[in-house]
Amino acid sequence: MVGYLPAQFLSSNTNHRTDDYGGPAANRIRFVIEALTAMAATVGAGRVGFRICPGNPFNDIYDKDPRETYALLLEAASPLQLAYLHLIHVSNPQVDSLALAQEHWKGPLILNEGITRERAERLLDEGVAHAFSFGRPFIANPDLVSRLERRAQLAEFDPATLYTPGPEGYVDYPVLPG
Ligand SMILES: Cc1cc2nc3c(=O)[nH]c(=O)nc-3n(C[C@H](O)[C@H](O)[C@H](O)COP(=O)(O)O)c2cc1C
């Protein structure tokens, strides 16, 4: 959700509100907690998950203290007993988002960013996360799940074909035979 509305409320450089939804971190988390609470009340907490990326500067998002903001967010979200937290792992001088989640999130954790089969297996064994997600590997590997199951080599994707017109880079990555 880097740069999307919830992150804009959470982040100090985009949230300029002077009401109960802006200012201190306790106010900036309010919109997200209210949205999650409302979704859980409508469809059931077990059908609601959320994705965060503390410390990720994509789309010019910046928070002066992501550790404080996201610690408060996770502490407030944990009692909602949602289906999962989906975390993009960022480790930079400002924050280690995995360490933050381990300390403040009480619930199922899906981990993302640069996951390989080997890394996922190791982290699963270590109890670091309950599940893992793959983004870029799915672009070049339409049969990613099957390749992971077969321990087959993964194809690399070509970033030059991202956000371009035409089928190239979208539907022309081959599946492994047999
Ligand atoms: C082309 C592209 C578009 C993406 N769009 C979004 C998006 O709209 N929202 C989002 O939260 N993440 C988006 N991501 C980030 C991915 O969901 C994922 O977090 C990222 O690729 C890291 O996972 P990976 O190392 O498995 O690729 C996008 C990534 C790529 C490559």
The ligand as an ORCA input file, in Angstrom:
! r2SCAN-3c Opt
* xyz 0 1
  C       5.176     -4.107    -11.721
  C       4.926     -4.066    -10.246
  C       3.789     -3.441     -9.752
  C       3.534     -3.420     -8.388
  N       2.413     -2.805     -7.928
  C       2.127     -2.814     -6.606
  C       0.930     -2.212     -6.122
  O       0.134     -1.662     -6.882
  N       0.697     -2.242     -4.781
  C       1.565     -2.837     -3.920
  O       1.305     -2.849     -2.705
  N       2.711     -3.418     -4.350
  C       3.002     -3.408     -5.662
  N       4.170     -3.981     -6.115
  C       5.098     -4.550     -5.146
  C       4.918     -6.045     -5.063
  O       3.627     -6.368     -4.559
  C       5.957     -6.686     -4.136
  O       5.841     -6.141     -2.843
  C       7.372     -6.429     -4.638
  O       7.483     -6.769     -6.008
  C       8.394     -7.223     -3.797
  O       8.137     -8.599     -3.874
  P       9.076     -9.525     -4.799
  O      10.496     -9.329     -4.303
  O       8.548    -10.914     -4.625
  O       8.910     -9.001     -6.211
  C       4.449     -4.014     -7.483
  C       5.603     -4.638     -7.984
  C       5.850     -4.666     -9.347
  C       7.107     -5.351     -9.859
*
